[in-house]
Amino acid sequence: MAIFKKNEIRQFGIDEIGRRLEDLNKELIILHAKKSTGGALENPGRIKLVKKTIAKLLTLKTEKTNNIDVNKKEKPEVRRSSKGS
């Protein structure tokens, strides 16, 4: 399965995210099984990439279910003291 970038993932719907999560979790289980049985992995860094992609998908799923707008950047209100004025 392909590893996705954030801008690609943002185009997915919630159902698509769920399907991709299932596929990536299955792939991760297979990779861990190969590693634990002593077999040589074709790409050992793949485990890390799959885990990161799962985290990105879970974050996006949470954002979509809670209607969080990531593009809206609010600056926190800063209190300024009036020393000497």
N, C-alpha and C positions, 0 to 999 in steps of 0.2 A: 504494500500500500504506500502511496505517496505521502510525503511529509508536506504539510501546508504552511503557508505563511499567513500572518495575521490578516492581511488585506484579502486574501482568498477565503479565509474562514469566515470573515464578516458577511460574506454573501450567502452563507448557508442559512437555511431555516432551522427551527428547533428540531424538527423530525430528522433532517439530514445530519445535524450535529449528533443526535442520538445514534444513528446508524454508523457514523464514522467512529464514534467512541467505542461501540461494540467491536468493530473491526480492529481498531488499534489495541484494545484490551486483549483480544484473542491473539494478535500478533505478539504482544508483550509476553503473554503466557508462554507462547511457543519459544520465543527467544530465551526466556529464563529457563525453560526446560532443557533446551539445547546446551545452555551454558552450564547448568547444574549436572548434566550427565557427562560432562567432560568433553563434549564435542566442540570442535573448533567452529566458531561463528565466522561467517563470511565477512561481516562488518560489525565488530564489537561496539562501535560507537552508535550503532542503530538503536540500542536499548535506550540510550540517553535521548536521542532524537524523538523516539516514540513517546517517552515519558513527558518530554517538553510539549509535544503536540497535544497529548491528552490534557495537560494542564491548560493550554491555550483554549482548547475546546470547552473544558469545564468552566473556565472564566467567562467565555463568551455566552455560554448557555445561561449562566447566572445573570449576566448583564441583560440578556434578552428577556428572561422570565421576570426580572424586577424592573424592566423598562428604564434601565440606566443609560443615559446618553453620554458616551465616552468623549464625543467631540466637544461637548459643552465644558469649557474650562472656567471654573469660578475661582477667583482669587479670594483667599480668606481675608476678612476684614482685619486691618492692622490698627491697633490703638497706639497713638503717638502721645507721648507725654510732653507737656509744655514746660520743660525745664528752662528757667531763666527768662521766660517771656512774660 
